[in-house]
Amino acid sequence: MTIKTGDRIPEGKLKVMGKEGPMNVSAEELLGKGRVVLFSVPGAFTPTCDAKHLPGFIEKAAALKGKGVSKLVCLAVNDVFVMNAWGKSAGVGDSIAMVADGNGEYSRALGLELDARGHGMGMRGKRFALVIEDGVATQVHVEAPGEFKVSSAEYILGQLA
């Protein structure tokens, strides 16, 4: 079942790169407190993700935080090493948590998995953005195939009161 507005975020484990190396983090710990924007990309370093999606959130991070967002989280079905390298390459610094859903389990739990096997990319996560308040999805924006509109930083910024 696909997550919808009003749903509590599902439980799950994700990975982030810590100072000592890869670390497990629970979805509740990462997404469950405050106003969080979780945006997902089909793959690190892929064209739209690398040229538009992540850069938009880097550019709009301060404005989003000015609208009460306590945390920005970028999720992809990539390993933690790739997500860490992508974050460094893009210069995210501390503005965005680069989070790995290596096996796609959390994307499946959200009901937002993407079958990209036809493109040689295996199972991935759809392009989407969620606004989460204290563990509850208050906005769910899932892109149509091949689109990049409703999950952009600019769009999300316009949706926040």
C-alpha positions as YAML, in Angstrom:
chain: A
units: angstrom
residues:
- id: 1
  name: MET
  ca: [0.00, 0.00, 0.00]
- id: 2
  name: THR
  ca: [1.32, 3.46, -0.93]
- id: 3
  name: ILE
  ca: [1.76, 5.98, 1.87]
- id: 4
  name: LYS
  ca: [-0.81, 8.75, 1.82]
- id: 5
  name: THR
  ca: [-1.46, 11.99, 3.65]
- id: 6
  name: GLY
  ca: [-2.29, 11.28, 7.29]
- id: 7
  name: ASP
  ca: [-0.37, 7.97, 7.42]
- id: 8
  name: ARG
  ca: [2.31, 7.37, 10.02]
- id: 9
  name: ILE
  ca: [5.70, 6.65, 8.45]
- id: 10
  name: PRO
  ca: [6.51, 2.95, 8.40]
- id: 11
  name: GLU
  ca: [9.17, 1.42, 10.58]
- id: 12
  name: GLY
  ca: [12.41, 0.57, 8.87]
- id: 13
  name: LYS
  ca: [16.19, 0.66, 8.92]
- id: 14
  name: LEU
  ca: [18.33, 2.89, 6.74]
- id: 15
  name: LYS
  ca: [22.05, 3.67, 6.53]
- id: 16
  name: VAL
  ca: [23.99, 6.89, 6.86]
- id: 17
  name: MET
  ca: [27.71, 7.53, 6.85]
- id: 18
  name: GLY
  ca: [28.99, 8.46, 10.28]
- id: 19
  name: LYS
  ca: [32.42, 9.66, 11.34]
- id: 20
  name: GLU
  ca: [33.42, 6.05, 12.07]
- id: 21
  name: GLY
  ca: [31.82, 4.58, 8.94]
- id: 22
  name: PRO
  ca: [28.38, 3.24, 7.94]
- id: 23
  name: MET
  ca: [25.70, 3.42, 10.63]
- id: 24
  name: ASN
  ca: [22.21, 1.98, 10.86]
- id: 25
  name: VAL
  ca: [19.47, 4.46, 11.69]
- id: 26
  name: SER
  ca: [15.78, 3.79, 12.27]
- id: 27
  name: ALA
  ca: [13.17, 5.61, 10.22]
- id: 28
  name: GLU
  ca: [11.63, 6.84, 13.48]
- id: 29
  name: GLU
  ca: [14.94, 8.33, 14.62]
- id: 30
  name: LEU
  ca: [15.55, 9.97, 11.24]
- id: 31
  name: LEU
  ca: [12.05, 11.07, 10.27]
- id: 32
  name: GLY
  ca: [9.91, 10.94, 13.39]
- id: 33
  name: LYS
  ca: [10.51, 14.28, 15.09]
- id: 34
  name: GLY
  ca: [9.74, 17.78, 13.87]
- id: 35
  name: ARG
  ca: [8.97, 18.83, 10.31]
- id: 36
  name: VAL
  ca: [11.04, 16.77, 7.89]
- id: 37
  name: VAL
  ca: [11.18, 16.81, 4.10]
- id: 38
  name: LEU
  ca: [12.10, 13.39, 2.72]
- id: 39
  name: PHE
  ca: [12.84, 13.43, -0.99]
- id: 40
  name: SER
  ca: [13.72, 10.36, -2.98]
- id: 41
  name: VAL
  ca: [15.60, 10.00, -6.23]
- id: 42
  name: PRO
  ca: [15.83, 6.94, -8.49]
- id: 43
  name: GLY
  ca: [19.63, 6.98, -8.28]
- id: 44
  name: ALA
  ca: [22.62, 8.98, -7.15]
- id: 45
  name: PHE
  ca: [24.57, 10.60, -9.99]
- id: 46
  name: THR
  ca: [21.77, 9.94, -12.51]
- id: 47
  name: PRO
  ca: [21.02, 12.88, -14.85]
- id: 48
  name: THR
  ca: [17.93, 14.60, -13.37]
- id: 49
  name: CYS
  ca: [18.81, 13.64, -9.82]
- id: 50
  name: ASP
  ca: [22.33, 15.03, -10.08]
- id: 51
  name: ALA
  ca: [21.65, 18.10, -12.22]
- id: 52
  name: LYS
  ca: [18.31, 19.28, -10.76]
- id: 53
  name: HIS
  ca: [16.78, 17.38, -7.84]
- id: 54
  name: LEU
  ca: [19.59, 17.40, -5.26]
- id: 55
  name: PRO
  ca: [20.98, 20.81, -6.33]
- id: 56
  name: GLY
  ca: [17.51, 22.35, -5.90]
- id: 57
  name: PHE
  ca: [17.33, 21.18, -2.30]
- id: 58
  name: ILE
  ca: [20.87, 22.41, -1.63]
- id: 59
  name: GLU
  ca: [19.94, 25.82, -3.06]
- id: 60
  name: LYS
  ca: [16.62, 26.04, -1.17]
- id: 61
  name: ALA
  ca: [17.79, 24.48, 2.14]
- id: 62
  name: ALA
  ca: [17.84, 27.77, 4.06]
- id: 63
  name: ALA
  ca: [14.45, 28.84, 2.69]
- id: 64
  name: LEU
  ca: [12.92, 25.46, 3.58]
- id: 65
  name: LYS
  ca: [14.35, 25.66, 7.09]
- id: 66
  name: GLY
  ca: [12.89, 29.16, 7.30]
- id: 67
  name: LYS
  ca: [9.48, 27.55, 6.76]
- id: 68
  name: GLY
  ca: [9.96, 25.33, 9.81]
- id: 69
  name: VAL
  ca: [11.67, 22.32, 8.22]
- id: 70
  name: SER
  ca: [14.02, 20.86, 10.81]
- id: 71
  name: LYS
  ca: [15.64, 18.28, 8.55]
- id: 72
  name: LEU
  ca: [16.09, 17.57, 4.83]
- id: 73
  name: VAL
  ca: [16.65, 13.92, 3.92]
- id: 74
  name: CYS
  ca: [17.69, 12.61, 0.50]
- id: 75
  name: LEU
  ca: [16.88, 8.91, 0.01]
- id: 76
  name: ALA
  ca: [17.99, 6.59, -2.78]
- id: 77
  name: VAL
  ca: [18.24, 2.87, -3.39]
- id: 78
  name: ASN
  ca: [22.02, 3.04, -3.46]
- id: 79
  name: ASP
  ca: [24.60, 1.89, -0.95]
- id: 80
  name: VAL
  ca: [25.81, 4.17, 1.84]
- id: 81
  name: PHE
  ca: [29.21, 4.66, 0.17]
- id: 82
  name: VAL
  ca: [27.62, 5.95, -3.05]
- id: 83
  name: MET
  ca: [25.28, 8.27, -1.11]
- id: 84
  name: ASN
  ca: [28.20, 9.62, 0.90]
- id: 85
  name: ALA
  ca: [30.29, 10.20, -2.24]
- id: 86
  name: TRP
  ca: [27.36, 11.89, -3.99]
- id: 87
  name: GLY
  ca: [26.80, 14.18, -1.02]
- id: 88
  name: LYS
  ca: [30.49, 15.16, -0.99]
- id: 89
  name: SER
  ca: [30.54, 15.65, -4.77]
- id: 90
  name: ALA
  ca: [27.45, 17.89, -4.62]
- id: 91
  name: GLY
  ca: [28.67, 19.82, -1.58]
- id: 92
  name: VAL
  ca: [25.67, 19.13, 0.66]
- id: 93
  name: GLY
  ca: [27.66, 19.60, 3.87]
- id: 94
  name: ASP
  ca: [25.33, 19.43, 6.86]
- id: 95
  name: SER
  ca: [22.31, 20.80, 5.00]
- id: 96
  name: ILE
  ca: [20.94, 17.44, 3.81]
- id: 97
  name: ALA
  ca: [21.14, 13.94, 5.27]
- id: 98
  name: MET
  ca: [22.23, 11.55, 2.50]
- id: 99
  name: VAL
  ca: [20.48, 8.29, 3.33]
- id: 100
  name: ALA
  ca: [20.92, 4.86, 1.74]
- id: 101
  name: ASP
  ca: [18.06, 2.40, 1.25]
- id: 102
  name: GLY
  ca: [20.50, -0.15, -0.17]
- id: 103
  name: ASN
  ca: [18.06, -3.00, -0.73]
- id: 104
  name: GLY
  ca: [15.01, -0.83, -1.39]
- id: 105
  name: GLU
  ca: [13.22, -2.13, 1.68]
- id: 106
  name: TYR
  ca: [12.13, 1.28, 2.93]
- id: 107
  name: SER
  ca: [10.97, 2.37, -0.52]
- id: 108
  name: ARG
  ca: [8.86, -0.82, -0.62]
- id: 109
  name: ALA
  ca: [7.51, -0.13, 2.89]
- id: 110
  name: LEU
  ca: [6.37, 3.28, 1.63]
- id: 111
  name: GLY
  ca: [4.79, 1.61, -1.41]
- id: 112
  name: LEU
  ca: [6.99, 3.76, -3.64]
- id: 113
  name: GLU
  ca: [9.30, 1.22, -5.27]
- id: 114
  name: LEU
  ca: [10.19, 1.58, -8.94]
- id: 115
  name: ASP
  ca: [10.96, -1.27, -11.30]
- id: 116
  name: ALA
  ca: [13.83, 0.15, -13.34]
- id: 117
  name: ARG
  ca: [15.06, -3.22, -14.61]
- id: 118
  name: GLY
  ca: [14.14, -2.19, -18.14]
- id: 119
  name: HIS
  ca: [16.83, 0.48, -17.87]
- id: 120
  name: GLY
  ca: [19.38, -1.88, -16.29]
- id: 121
  name: MET
  ca: [18.99, -0.26, -12.86]
- id: 122
  name: GLY
  ca: [17.13, -2.98, -10.95]
- id: 123
  name: MET
  ca: [14.53, -2.11, -8.36]
- id: 124
  name: ARG
  ca: [14.71, 1.51, -7.17]
- id: 125
  name: GLY
  ca: [12.57, 4.10, -5.44]
- id: 126
  name: LYS
  ca: [10.25, 6.45, -7.26]
- id: 127
  name: ARG
  ca: [10.99, 10.17, -7.42]
- id: 128
  name: PHE
  ca: [8.94, 11.73, -4.63]
- id: 129
  name: ALA
  ca: [8.89, 14.18, -1.74]
- id: 130
  name: LEU
  ca: [7.10, 13.79, 1.58]
- id: 131
  name: VAL
  ca: [6.52, 16.44, 4.20]
- id: 132
  name: ILE
  ca: [6.47, 14.64, 7.53]
- id: 133
  name: GLU
  ca: [5.41, 16.20, 10.82]
- id: 134
  name: ASP
  ca: [6.24, 14.28, 13.99]
- id: 135
  name: GLY
  ca: [6.20, 10.99, 12.08]
- id: 136
  name: VAL
  ca: [3.00, 11.59, 10.08]
- id: 137
  name: ALA
  ca: [2.97, 12.32, 6.34]
- id: 138
  name: THR
  ca: [1.23, 15.67, 5.90]
- id: 139
  name: GLN
  ca: [2.04, 15.94, 2.18]
- id: 140
  name: VAL
  ca: [2.80, 13.21, -0.36]
- id: 141
  name: HIS
  ca: [4.09, 14.26, -3.77]
- id: 142
  name: VAL
  ca: [4.91, 11.42, -6.18]
- id: 143
  name: GLU
  ca: [6.15, 12.14, -9.68]
- id: 144
  name: ALA
  ca: [4.55, 10.63, -12.76]
- id: 145
  name: PRO
  ca: [7.02, 8.50, -14.75]
- id: 146
  name: GLY
  ca: [9.66, 10.67, -16.40]
- id: 147
  name: GLU
  ca: [8.46, 13.85, -14.64]
- id: 148
  name: PHE
  ca: [10.25, 16.26, -12.31]
- id: 149
  name: LYS
  ca: [7.80, 18.80, -10.91]
- id: 150
  name: VAL
  ca: [6.00, 18.01, -7.65]
- id: 151
  name: SER
  ca: [9.05, 16.65, -5.81]
- id: 152
  name: SER
  ca: [11.28, 19.64, -6.56]
- id: 153
  name: ALA
  ca: [12.55, 21.91, -3.80]
- id: 154
  name: GLU
  ca: [10.81, 24.87, -5.43]
- id: 155
  name: TYR
  ca: [7.45, 23.10, -5.47]
- id: 156
  name: ILE
  ca: [7.77, 21.87, -1.88]
- id: 157
  name: LEU
  ca: [8.79, 25.33, -0.69]
- id: 158
  name: GLY
  ca: [5.61, 26.71, -2.30]
- id: 159
  name: GLN
  ca: [3.48, 24.10, -0.49]
- id: 160
  name: LEU
  ca: [4.72, 24.94, 3.00]
- id: 161
  name: ALA
  ca: [2.76, 27.39, 5.14]
...
